């Protein structure tokens, strides 16, 4: 019975992680500029990876593999936001300005 519950929880986490990564990919394609694309991709990528790794950790049980997966998860939680910040900062230094928004959002009715 416990095995069925663990398998179900694991597959729910894995599926949710896959859905978040898919949403991030769609968001990266649909957003208007570099900064919003990067935000959509980095947030959903981190959450998707956390959910996928959590699902694999539940599936692995209490083993050495779970400790290794937890170390990977910790590394990912530290490096992913740092990499996103570095990319955004480099883009800003390169002169890529954030858009002020769409014309309709600014009140321009041309």
C-alpha positions in Angstrom: 0.0 0.0 0.0 2.8 2.4 0.9 4.5 1.6 -2.4 1.4 2.7 -4.3 1.2 6.0 -2.4 4.9 6.7 -3.0 4.6 5.9 -6.7 1.6 8.2 -7.0 3.3 11.1 -5.2 6.4 10.6 -7.3 4.5 10.6 -10.6 2.5 13.7 -9.5 5.7 15.5 -8.7 7.3 14.4 -11.9 4.3 15.4 -14.0 3.9 18.8 -12.3 7.6 19.4 -12.9 7.2 18.6 -16.6 4.2 20.9 -16.8 6.1 23.8 -15.3 9.0 23.3 -17.7 6.6 23.2 -20.6 4.9 26.4 -19.4 8.3 28.1 -19.1 9.1 27.1 -22.6 5.9 28.5 -23.9 6.4 31.7 -21.8 9.9 32.1 -23.3 8.4 32.0 -26.8 5.5 34.3 -26.1 7.0 37.1 -24.0 7.9 40.4 -25.8 11.5 41.1 -24.7 14.6 39.5 -23.2 13.9 40.3 -19.6 10.4 38.9 -19.5 11.5 35.8 -21.4 14.3 35.3 -19.0 12.1 35.7 -16.0 9.5 33.3 -17.3 12.1 30.7 -18.2 14.2 31.0 -15.0 11.3 30.9 -12.5 9.5 27.9 -14.2 12.8 26.2 -14.9 13.8 26.3 -11.2 10.4 25.2 -10.0 10.2 22.4 -12.6 13.6 21.1 -11.7 12.8 21.2 -8.0 9.6 19.2 -8.6 11.3 16.7 -10.9 14.1 16.1 -8.5 11.7 15.8 -5.6 9.7 13.2 -7.6 12.9 11.2 -8.3 13.9 11.5 -4.6 10.6 10.1 -3.5 11.0 7.3 -6.0 14.6 6.5 -4.9 13.6 6.2 -1.2 16.2 6.6 1.6 19.4 5.7 -0.3 22.7 7.3 -1.2 21.1 8.4 -4.5 18.7 10.6 -2.5 21.5 12.4 -0.8 23.2 13.0 -4.2 19.9 14.3 -5.6 19.5 16.6 -2.6 23.0 18.0 -3.3 22.1 18.5 -6.9 18.9 20.3 -5.8 20.8 22.6 -3.4 23.3 23.4 -6.2 20.5 24.1 -8.6 18.7 26.4 -6.1 21.9 28.4 -5.7 23.1 28.6 -9.3 19.9 29.1 -11.2 18.9 32.5 -9.8 22.6 33.6 -9.9 22.8 32.7 -13.6 19.6 34.6 -14.3 20.9 37.6 -12.5 24.2 37.5 -14.4 22.4 37.2 -17.8 20.1 40.1 -17.0 23.0 42.3 -15.7 25.1 41.5 -18.8 22.2 42.4 -21.1 21.7 45.7 -19.3 25.4 46.5 -19.6 25.3 45.6 -23.3 22.6 48.3 -23.7 19.5 46.2 -24.0 16.9 48.3 -22.4 13.8 46.9 -20.8 10.6 47.8 -22.8 8.3 50.2 -21.1 5.4 48.0 -22.0 3.0 47.7 -24.9 1.5 50.9 -26.4 -1.9 50.1 -25.0 -0.4 49.8 -21.5 1.3 53.2 -21.8 -1.9 54.9 -22.9 -0.8 55.4 -26.6 -3.8 54.8 -28.8 -2.2 55.0 -32.2 
